[in-house]
Amino acid sequence: FFIASDIHYLDQSLTDGKEAFQSFIWSGDAKHLDYIDNILDAFTCDIEKEKPDILIICGDLTNNGEKASHQTLAKKLKRIQEVGTSVYIIPGNHDISNPWARCFESTGQYPVETICDKGFREIYGEFGYNEAISRDEHTLSYLAAPSENLWLLMLDSNQYKNNMESNCPNADGTINPKTIPWIKKCLKMADKKNAQIIAVMHHSLLNHNDLKNQNC
């Protein structure tokens, strides 16, 4: 396994690298948007060299859910699959119905198209969703079986349904109560097949940082 999180990819067509973009970087939370293509290329080279069976990316694939960023990142992930590593992804709180999706031109930031949950599944269909042995009908959670005895329970722990109305992406994580019966069904399926399950989601189950735990 290789595991990555919080790539926060920004498509290069959405920035001219000038004042607005530089201001966003320097006032932000340490995202390396100005080097993200170099970082991804280096990561892809590591994968080509090490040849892991599986790459899991557990959310926040894009900077702020820009459709163009999702589309370009999907092309980069396809390159990884072409060298023999299976890619499985789930969304993070930045990725879907994000009213903060922006491009950067000169001194200004301007809204750009984001995607809904259906769009996410369509763009990333070949990275887990199309081969899922079960899908949750209420969220983007799915169950995949990369091998007979090891399954992946990919859980969508995000709350994005009201983002556009509130004009702010909801960062809080939760498991939808309607998803719990589906999770129990997946566990029973795995038990019958004597398969081990690894659960994956974007939000933490444990307090991992004394400086920032609220809603994380």
Sequence and secondary structure as in RCSB ss.txt:
>XXXX:A:sequence
FFIASDIHYLDQSLTDGKEAFQSFIWSGDAKHLDYIDNILDAFTCDIEKEKPDILIICGDLTNNGEKASHQTLAK
KLKRIQEVGTSVYIIPGNHDISNPWARCFESTGQYPVETICDKGFREIYGEFGYNEAISRDEHTLSYLAAPSENL
WLLMLDSNQYKNNMESNCPNADGTINPKTIPWIKKCLKMADKKNAQIIAVMHHSLLNHNDLKNQNC
>XXXX:A:secstr
 EEE    B  GGGB SSHHHHHHHHTSSS  GGGHHHHHHHHHHHHHHH  SEEEEES  BSS BHHHHHHHHH
HHHHHHHTT EEEEE  TTSSS TT EEEETTEEEE  B  HHHHHHHTIIIIITT SEE SSSS EEE SSSSE
EEEEE     TTHHHHTS        GGGHHHHHHHHHHHHHTT EEEEEESS SS   TT  TT 
